Amino acid sequence: MTASRISRVVVTPVAFTDPPLLNVVGVHQPFALRAIIQIHTDSGTVGLGETYADEAHLARLGTVADVLAGLDVFDLNGLRRRVVDVLEDGGGAKVAGMLALKNPADVVLSPFEVALLDIQGKELGRPVSDLLGGAVRDEVPFSAYLFYKWAGHPGSDADAWGEALDPDAIVAQATRMVDAYGFTAIKLKGGVFAPQQEVEAVKALSAAFPDHKLRIDPNGAWTVGTSIQVAKELEGLIEYLEDPTPGIDGMAQVARQTDIPLATNMCVIAFDHLKPAVGADAVQVVLSDHHYWGGLQRSRLLGGICDTFGMGLSMHSNSHLGISLAAMTHLAAATPNLTYACDTHYPWKTEDLIKPGVLDFAGGSVQVPNAPGLGVELDEDALGRLHEQYLSCGIRGRDDTAYLRTFQPDFTPNTARW
């Protein structure tokens, strides 16, 4: 069998509606941005990938796309060489609105690697999970992802979810999400209000959902002392505490004072962060994210390192569409030690660009697609519609802080405020 080679690459930025979800640095804008990668081969196969779409990232994606023609679709090492070579002087990269990476290679590589794995699976007649070592679970559990939120974006009507600014509203949000999707784990995005108010919300969730696994993520909004106090109050109520305070040193100080596992997707987001985190015993659970860890194969490498050092493994989510959900599902299915329910923003979206019927939630889980490749099919009309929405929405990069300041000019991000 002669392997296909890349003939051309198409990068399409898209925008989809996003609710006003509050977080430590501000509030989500009316539209979230993604870039869709389509890798075409000389045999006619097309592979799909999805990633961020701020302007700097789009420029890097375009630079890489221009040098991929002729690459064997099974040559993932060759892909990495080309990415590293062309981005040699590329500087750092900011992802997910608040995380900064020194080296952009992994975050740029990721969607191209996913697209090549999609092609490999299609040409071999095997799902991507098989290319990652084989699925160890037939379905992947996800968690309900709760947010404090406004009723709607200012100047617009209230959205279908309505306002959630207190513990009762958070419980109501959780009830609706659990009823709709069957989630058995619940995560609250914190860092918005004073810690005690968010502690009360977790306690209210615990009372309403005594059999659910709970977690809270204030995105480093608390000092070390406050984090220790909150951990004491939440002992026995949550399965892990995610990023209560900034940095490996701060997390290590908190970890020494609590038996609750500390999780992160902020102070360990690249391979060079693992050694100091392990040495300080700062983190007990790493939230993987193939979008910035370098794709699916390097995320499996992360899983192996976590297994070696006895660290738990979960999965982070940012606002995403169905191509990313498919990739996340295949990765989680083929990672034996990814035993925590994965995060996902998927219930918050009202638009997508994959054809329906594959990535449905039942009992809080998504069945692992068994069709070749990622197992999802692009809806070309939806792609065109969301691209037109990108062109017309005027947003060219995520900036939750600037958006909130248009309504609250004196707002400052809450990192380590309390």
Sequence and secondary structure as in RCSB ss.txt:
>XXXX:A:sequence
MTASRISRVVVTPVAFTDPPLLNVVGVHQPFALRAIIQIHTDSGTVGLGETYADEAHLARLGTVADVLAGLDVFD
LNGLRRRVVDVLEDGGGAKVAGMLALKNPADVVLSPFEVALLDIQGKELGRPVSDLLGGAVRDEVPFSAYLFYKW
AGHPGSDADAWGEALDPDAIVAQATRMVDAYGFTAIKLKGGVFAPQQEVEAVKALSAAFPDHKLRIDPNGAWTVG
TSIQVAKELEGLIEYLEDPTPGIDGMAQVARQTDIPLATNMCVIAFDHLKPAVGADAVQVVLSDHHYWGGLQRSR
LLGGICDTFGMGLSMHSNSHLGISLAAMTHLAAATPNLTYACDTHYPWKTEDLIKPGVLDFAGGSVQVPNAPGLG
VELDEDALGRLHEQYLSCGIRGRDDTAYLRTFQPDFTPNTARW
>XXXX:A:secstr
    BEEEEEEEEEEEE   BEETTEE  SEEEEEEEEEEETTS EEEEEE   HHHHHHHHHHHTT TT BTT 
HHHHHHHHHHHTTT   EEETTTEEES  HHHHHHHHHHHHHHHHHHHHT BHHHHTT  S SEEEB EEEE B 
SSSTTS   SS  B SHHHHHHHHHHHHHHH  SEEEEE SSS HHHHHHHHHHHHHH TTSEEEEE TT S HH
HHHHHHHHHTTT SEEE  SSSHHHHHHHHTT SS EEESSS  SGGGHHHHHHHT  SEEEE HHHHTSHHHHH
HHHHHHHHTT EEEE   S  HHHHHHHHHHHHT TT  S B   GGG S  SB SSSS EETTEEE   SSBT 
  B HHHHHHHHHHHHHH   S  HHHHHHTT TT    TT  
